[in-house]
Each structure stands twice: as C-alpha cells, then as structure tokens.
Amino acid sequence: MIVGAGFGGLATARALKGVGVRTTLVEANNFHTFQPLLYQVASAGLAADDVGHPVRPIFRGRDDIEVVMARVTDVDVAARRVELDHGGSLTYDSLVLACGAVSNSFGVEGVDEHAFPLKDLDDALAVRDHLLTRFEDALVDPSLVADGALDVVVSGGGPTGVEVAGGLAELYRMVLAADFPSLPVDEARIVLVEPQDRLLSSFSERSSGRALRRLQQVGVDVRLGVGVRRVSEDRVVLSDGTELVAHTTVWATGVKASPLAERLGVPTGRGGRIEVAADLSLPDAPEVFAIGDVAAARDRAGELLPQVAQPALQAGRHVARQIERRVGGLPTESFRYVDKGSMATIGRRAAVAELPNGWRLDGTVGWLAWLGLHLVYLMGFRNRVSVFLAWCWNYVTYDRASRLLSGTTRRRRSQDRPRRGGAGGVGPR
Ligand SMILES: Cc1cc2nc3c(=O)[nH]c(=O)nc-3n(C[C@H](O)[C@H](O)[C@H](O)COP(=O)(O)OP(=O)(O)OC[C@H]3O[C@@H](n4cnc5c(N)ncnc54)[C@H](O)[C@@H]3O)c2cc1C
C-alpha cells in the first residue's frame, strides 16, 4: 500500500511495475499535484488542471494497481491496517508513507486564520481568487485601496516566496494594471519578508544577490532580517514592530510533516518528519517505509535531505527496489541520494540554477533551463503541451489567461461584503 500520489508515491507505484505485487495507492484527491508550479496558478499564469493530473489514467493498463480516493486518518502499525476518512479500513503487507507535508504556521498569531498557505491546488486558487476579488472590490469602493486591499505580504524568502512575489509582481504590472486602469496598481505594494539576512539561503550568495536585485527591479519591496509577528485580516505586524496594511498574506515560510506522521507513534525529528533507517524503513517496523517530505532521510554525511522533489522521486524508486528484493528473499539496501542541484525562478527570463559540479546558470539561460526541467517532470503529455502553450502565450502577449472567478467565489464574496466593506460598504456594481 502506498499513501499519497505525490512525487514519491507515484515514483514508487511506477517502479513497482512488473515486480509481481498487488499495489493499492490511496490518495486524498483524485489527482496528483505538481507543486513547483502552484505559484503560477496563484498568479493566474496557469490553470488548475495544468498542474493537477488525475491519478487513475496514469495507471491505465496496470491491473496490478488499484487507486483508492480516500484520506488515511490513522495507521495501526501492529495490525498492519490503515483507517480511511470515509469509515473503512485496509490492510497491507508493506506500507509506503508518501503523504508529504503541510504548511507550518510556526505558531505565529493569526496565520492559521488569515494567511494563505500555498501547499495544494485549493490554496493556489484561493490566493488567486482572493486577489482578483480584492481588485473588483476596490474598484467599487476605492477607499479600500488605502486600507491595503491591493497590497500583499509574502512571508518567506525561500524559493516559494521568491517565486510567488516575482509572479505576483508580474501579474500586477503586466495584467492587472491594464485590467483596472482606474486603480493605482503601480502604488500597490508587494512586500517579501525574510528573517534571514538574504533570500534563497540554501543557494550561493551570488544567486541570493541576483534574486534580490531582480525582485527589486520588478517592484517587490524586500525586507530582510525581519519576520512576521502577527497576521490579521488586513494588517501584518513585523518582528521590528512595523505594521503593514495588506489584505493578502501569503505564507511561504515553511512546512511540517503530514499530521499522519504523528499518528504512527514512532520517533519523529525536525518538522515532525519520521525518522527512518538507512533503507528508508521504520527502525521498529521494517515493513513500513517513509519517503519524501514526511521522512527524515539523510545523505551520506548524515545531513537531512531537503523537502524538495528529487529526494521524494529517488526514494520512491529505491523503496520499490527494496520491496522487489524482499519478494526475492534478498536483504534491503541503503538509500543513496544523488544531489542534482537547485533552481528557482524570479520571473520573466530570470532564474537561478546551481548544479552540484559548481556550475551556475542565471538570467535567460537559467530561466530556459528552469522551464525545460519543469516541463520534463510535469505529469502527463497533455499537461506539458498545455503548460508550454500557456507559457508561450504569456510570454508573447504579456497576458495571464487564467483569471476567471467562479460562481462559488462570487457567492462567497457577496456573503463577505458587510464584514469587509469598511467605510461606505461594498455595494453591488
Ligand atoms: C509551492 C511549492 C513550490 C515548490 N517548488 C519546488 C521546486 O521548484 N522544486 C522542487 O524540487 N520542489 C519544490 N517543492 C517541494 C516539492 O513539491 C515537495 O518536496 C514534493 O512534492 C514532496 O513529494 P512527496 O511525494 O513527499 O509529497 P507530495 O508531493 O506533497 O505528495 C503527498 C500526497 O499525499 C497526499 N496525502 C497527504 N496526506 C494524505 C492522507 N492522509 N491520505 C491520503 N493521501 C494523503 C496529498 O494529497 C499529496 O498528493 C515545492 C513545494 C511547494 C508547496
């Protein structure tokens, strides 16, 4: 049984092809989410079904795999059984936990209630819809502009925060300024807040510097060495006491392991990640493996692996091989992670990429490398074609096509109006 059809779970399921075991893949959604492009959904550059891919067709023709759409709520390791949210339970011989991570508020006041995480497709659509709705509201009631309706605070200067801030700055400058000519979009602030003294702290200082300069060029107000102390519906208070008006706070500050990790009752490490043995199984339950963001796997030097796609993909393939070895009566092997480098994009023709051999790519070359790699790893041919065409369209026309507000959003907005309206209220247009 595999729990989770993210990078790790899918890699395991695919690599089990031909091994001669029956696999049940349990996934809370009926689709796989390509998280590295979520920020483009949030900034209206891509549609939801460009970055989500239904799970079932991935395994069409594989009669050794059954896909079950359910959320696993509990794992009874002793009984080798998982409980599902719709009430049933399933038993297993081997279990692969690949259920990823969730956004971590780090206990900061108001984050859970008012900030927007960016961890799944619903989160990305919520950011986009909220921002577009704020623009519509400000047009009806211009007093909302001074109250921060168009302003955004992005918390976290890692790759996700940098990408979101850059993506939103381009959305504002290229699209919303033209869509809403009577609003002072040029004056809207996108503030990126990072407690460390530089952005992209896992990259070299040179890449950090380039990211900073590029974000400043596109108008992002970058605040280094300061964190977020409190978030409310329309204000953000920073650790140095500064109060920023902003109706939108995007929380890109970090993640913690899926809550399922806690339910196992086994040792967990930093960020709630499950401690695993060298072969990625649980020390006291060798039939259970944990991989990807939920696991505290380490490299040869004993360093925790980063919570990015490559460790999950490589661990998924490794675990499938170990299951095959066990079926063949062989002992399991240690996991050996191969570092393939890191990348982050900062917007149009701007990205930084660092390879393990010391090569650094930036500017247009880095950006093209970033685009190519994301297309290669994106799930499904249709998605690749669709994303490629959307990128070409966005690049040539300076447009962002995916900014429809659904009926659900509009209905929610009309329910919110009295609370949100402020002076004068937001009346129907
Ligand atoms: C906004 C964003 C941008 C990112 N950008 C990059 C990037 O550019 N490069 C990079 O390498 N990495 C990036 N990452 C990190 C990368 O996406 C993750 O490290 C990777 O997805 C981890 O893979 P995983 O298989 O462990 O978990 P996930 O891919 O998160 O998959 C977990 C799956 O398990 C399912 N699930 C969770 N709980 C349950 C449950 N109880 N029952 C059933 N199913 C469950 C979830 O629905 C999900 O489909 C980014 C992440 C985010 C959020």
PDBQT file of the ligand as one rigid body, heavy atoms in Angstrom, charges set to zero:
ROOT
HETATM    1  C1  LIG A 501       4.601  25.998  -3.660  1.00  0.00    +0.000 C 
HETATM    2  C2  LIG A 501       5.652  24.917  -3.710  1.00  0.00    +0.000 A 
HETATM    3  C3  LIG A 501       6.694  25.027  -4.634  1.00  0.00    +0.000 A 
HETATM    4  C4  LIG A 501       7.674  24.042  -4.690  1.00  0.00    +0.000 A 
HETATM    5  N1  LIG A 501       8.664  24.159  -5.623  1.00  0.00    +0.000 NA
HETATM    6  C5  LIG A 501       9.575  23.176  -5.740  1.00  0.00    +0.000 A 
HETATM    7  C6  LIG A 501      10.575  23.235  -6.751  1.00  0.00    +0.000 A 
HETATM    8  O1  LIG A 501      10.642  24.191  -7.536  1.00  0.00    +0.000 OA
HETATM    9  N2  LIG A 501      11.457  22.199  -6.846  1.00  0.00    +0.000 N 
HETATM   10  C7  LIG A 501      11.396  21.127  -6.002  1.00  0.00    +0.000 A 
HETATM   11  O2  LIG A 501      12.182  20.207  -6.138  1.00  0.00    +0.000 OA
HETATM   12  N3  LIG A 501      10.469  21.048  -5.032  1.00  0.00    +0.000 NA
HETATM   13  C8  LIG A 501       9.565  22.042  -4.879  1.00  0.00    +0.000 A 
HETATM   14  N4  LIG A 501       8.606  21.965  -3.901  1.00  0.00    +0.000 N 
HETATM   15  C9  LIG A 501       8.646  20.846  -2.946  1.00  0.00    +0.000 C 
HETATM   16  C10 LIG A 501       8.096  19.577  -3.568  1.00  0.00    +0.000 C 
HETATM   17  O3  LIG A 501       6.899  19.838  -4.241  1.00  0.00    +0.000 OA
HETATM   18  C11 LIG A 501       7.905  18.552  -2.470  1.00  0.00    +0.000 C 
HETATM   19  O4  LIG A 501       9.140  18.353  -1.820  1.00  0.00    +0.000 OA
HETATM   20  C12 LIG A 501       7.412  17.229  -3.030  1.00  0.00    +0.000 C 
HETATM   21  O5  LIG A 501       6.128  17.401  -3.578  1.00  0.00    +0.000 OA
HETATM   22  C13 LIG A 501       7.404  16.154  -1.968  1.00  0.00    +0.000 C 
HETATM   23  O6  LIG A 501       6.918  14.984  -2.530  1.00  0.00    +0.000 OA
HETATM   24  P1  LIG A 501       6.128  13.941  -1.628  1.00  0.00    +0.000 P 
HETATM   25  O7  LIG A 501       5.809  12.786  -2.514  1.00  0.00    +0.000 OA
HETATM   26  O8  LIG A 501       6.873  13.693  -0.376  1.00  0.00    +0.000 OA
HETATM   27  O9  LIG A 501       4.810  14.690  -1.199  1.00  0.00    +0.000 OA
HETATM   28  P2  LIG A 501       3.705  15.428  -2.072  1.00  0.00    +0.000 P 
HETATM   29  O10 LIG A 501       4.162  15.655  -3.457  1.00  0.00    +0.000 OA
HETATM   30  O11 LIG A 501       3.280  16.574  -1.260  1.00  0.00    +0.000 OA
HETATM   31  O12 LIG A 501       2.535  14.355  -2.134  1.00  0.00    +0.000 OA
HETATM   32  C14 LIG A 501       1.825  13.955  -0.998  1.00  0.00    +0.000 C 
HETATM   33  C15 LIG A 501       0.495  13.422  -1.464  1.00  0.00    +0.000 C 
HETATM   34  O13 LIG A 501      -0.107  12.747  -0.400  1.00  0.00    +0.000 OA
HETATM   35  C16 LIG A 501      -1.464  13.087  -0.339  1.00  0.00    +0.000 C 
HETATM   36  N5  LIG A 501      -1.868  12.921   1.059  1.00  0.00    +0.000 N 
HETATM   37  C17 LIG A 501      -1.461  13.654   2.119  1.00  0.00    +0.000 A 
HETATM   38  N6  LIG A 501      -1.989  13.175   3.252  1.00  0.00    +0.000 NA
HETATM   39  C18 LIG A 501      -2.728  12.101   2.885  1.00  0.00    +0.000 A 
HETATM   40  C19 LIG A 501      -3.527  11.184   3.628  1.00  0.00    +0.000 A 
HETATM   41  N7  LIG A 501      -3.628  11.267   4.961  1.00  0.00    +0.000 N 
HETATM   42  N8  LIG A 501      -4.173  10.225   2.949  1.00  0.00    +0.000 NA
HETATM   43  C20 LIG A 501      -4.067  10.121   1.602  1.00  0.00    +0.000 A 
HETATM   44  N9  LIG A 501      -3.329  10.957   0.856  1.00  0.00    +0.000 NA
HETATM   45  C21 LIG A 501      -2.663  11.937   1.502  1.00  0.00    +0.000 A 
HETATM   46  C22 LIG A 501      -1.522  14.517  -0.813  1.00  0.00    +0.000 C 
HETATM   47  O14 LIG A 501      -2.817  14.830  -1.301  1.00  0.00    +0.000 OA
HETATM   48  C23 LIG A 501      -0.465  14.507  -1.889  1.00  0.00    +0.000 C 
HETATM   49  O15 LIG A 501      -0.989  14.205  -3.151  1.00  0.00    +0.000 OA
HETATM   50  C24 LIG A 501       7.612  22.929  -3.814  1.00  0.00    +0.000 A 
HETATM   51  C25 LIG A 501       6.570  22.826  -2.897  1.00  0.00    +0.000 A 
HETATM   52  C26 LIG A 501       5.604  23.817  -2.847  1.00  0.00    +0.000 A 
HETATM   53  C27 LIG A 501       4.486  23.682  -1.855  1.00  0.00    +0.000 C 
ENDROOT
TORSDOF 0
